[in-house]
Amino acid sequence: MVEAVGKQASFQLAAALLRRNGTLLYFGVPNKEEGRGVMTIDFLRMFSNETRIVTTVGPNPHADYSPALQWITEGRIDVRPMLTHTLPFADIQQAFTMAFEETEKHGAVKVVLHFD
């Protein structure tokens, strides 16, 4: 399981969805102003299910981007559930507000702008 959002709710959800002996790759960077980057987790559940958390600061562009794009293209990774909002470029300010200031209010995970 890959957590790439960096929010407390998505971190907890990803950890809860892990199968037994699963691994959570924590890729999302928490906002230091919101809770100083501290994340809470149900450790007893993870302990009981023998799961692991692996953290990373960022991808290795040379080693990671090419396979990631290939897996998305092949349909091995479905990114559609992460794309919660799609707005026209004309609504860029609303998109930034949704993505960075009012994420909980709008339920935004990833906001995409389209250019028509």
C-alpha positions as CSV (number, residue, x, y, z in Angstrom):
1,M,0.0,0.0,0.0
2,V,1.3,3.5,-0.9
3,E,0.2,6.5,1.0
4,A,1.1,9.6,-1.1
5,V,-1.2,12.3,0.4
6,G,0.5,13.1,3.7
7,K,-2.7,13.7,5.7
8,Q,-3.6,12.0,9.0
9,A,-6.9,10.5,7.6
10,S,-5.2,9.0,4.5
11,F,-2.4,7.6,6.7
12,Q,-4.8,5.9,9.1
13,L,-7.0,4.6,6.2
14,A,-3.9,3.1,4.4
15,A,-2.8,1.4,7.6
16,A,-6.3,0.1,8.2
17,L,-6.5,-1.4,4.7
18,L,-3.3,-3.3,4.9
19,R,-3.6,-7.0,4.5
20,R,-1.9,-9.3,7.0
21,N,1.9,-9.1,6.5
22,G,1.4,-6.1,4.2
23,T,3.7,-3.2,3.9
24,L,2.7,0.5,4.0
25,L,5.1,2.8,2.0
26,Y,4.6,6.2,3.6
27,F,5.4,8.6,0.7
28,G,3.2,11.5,1.6
29,V,4.8,14.4,3.4
30,P,2.8,15.7,6.4
31,N,2.3,19.5,6.8
32,K,4.4,20.6,9.7
33,E,2.0,23.4,10.6
34,E,-0.9,20.9,11.0
35,G,0.2,18.8,14.0
36,R,4.0,19.3,13.5
37,G,4.1,16.3,11.2
38,V,3.0,13.9,13.9
39,M,0.9,11.0,12.7
40,T,-1.0,8.6,15.0
41,I,-1.7,5.0,14.1
42,D,-3.4,1.9,15.6
43,F,-0.2,0.2,16.5
44,L,-1.9,-2.8,18.1
45,R,-3.7,-3.5,14.8
46,M,-0.5,-3.3,12.9
47,F,1.3,-5.5,15.5
48,S,-1.5,-8.1,15.4
49,N,-1.5,-8.2,11.6
50,E,2.3,-8.3,11.4
51,T,2.4,-5.3,9.0
52,R,5.3,-2.9,8.3
53,I,5.7,0.8,7.6
54,V,8.5,2.0,5.3
55,T,9.1,5.7,4.9
56,T,10.7,7.6,2.1
57,V,11.6,11.2,1.5
58,G,11.0,11.1,-2.2
59,P,11.3,9.0,-5.3
60,N,14.5,8.3,-7.2
61,P,13.6,9.9,-10.5
62,H,15.9,7.6,-12.5
63,A,14.7,4.4,-10.9
64,D,11.1,5.1,-9.9
65,Y,9.3,7.3,-12.5
66,S,9.7,5.1,-15.5
67,P,8.2,1.9,-13.9
68,A,5.5,4.0,-12.1
69,L,4.3,5.5,-15.4
70,Q,4.5,2.1,-17.1
71,W,2.4,0.5,-14.3
72,I,-0.2,3.3,-14.6
73,T,-0.3,3.0,-18.4
74,E,-0.7,-0.8,-18.2
75,G,-3.5,-0.5,-15.6
76,R,-1.6,-2.2,-12.9
77,I,-2.0,0.9,-10.8
78,D,-5.3,2.7,-10.9
79,V,-4.8,6.3,-9.9
80,R,-8.4,7.3,-10.6
81,P,-9.5,6.9,-6.9
82,M,-6.9,9.5,-5.9
83,L,-8.2,12.1,-8.4
84,T,-11.1,13.5,-6.4
85,H,-11.7,16.8,-8.2
86,T,-11.2,18.0,-11.8
87,L,-11.6,21.7,-12.5
88,P,-11.0,23.9,-15.5
89,F,-7.9,26.0,-15.5
90,A,-10.1,29.1,-15.2
91,D,-10.9,27.9,-11.7
92,I,-7.3,27.6,-10.6
93,Q,-7.7,29.6,-7.4
94,Q,-10.6,27.4,-6.3
95,A,-8.4,24.3,-7.1
96,F,-5.6,25.6,-4.9
97,T,-8.0,26.4,-2.1
98,M,-9.5,22.9,-2.3
99,A,-6.1,21.2,-2.4
100,F,-4.2,23.1,0.2
101,E,-6.5,25.1,2.5
102,E,-9.8,23.3,2.7
103,T,-9.0,19.7,2.0
104,E,-11.1,18.3,4.8
105,K,-14.1,20.4,3.8
106,H,-14.0,19.3,0.2
107,G,-12.7,15.8,0.7
108,A,-9.9,16.6,-1.7
109,V,-7.1,14.1,-2.2
110,K,-5.7,15.2,-5.6
111,V,-7.1,18.1,-7.6
112,V,-6.5,18.1,-11.3
113,L,-6.7,21.1,-13.7
114,H,-7.8,20.5,-17.3
115,F,-7.0,22.8,-20.2
116,D,-9.8,23.1,-22.7
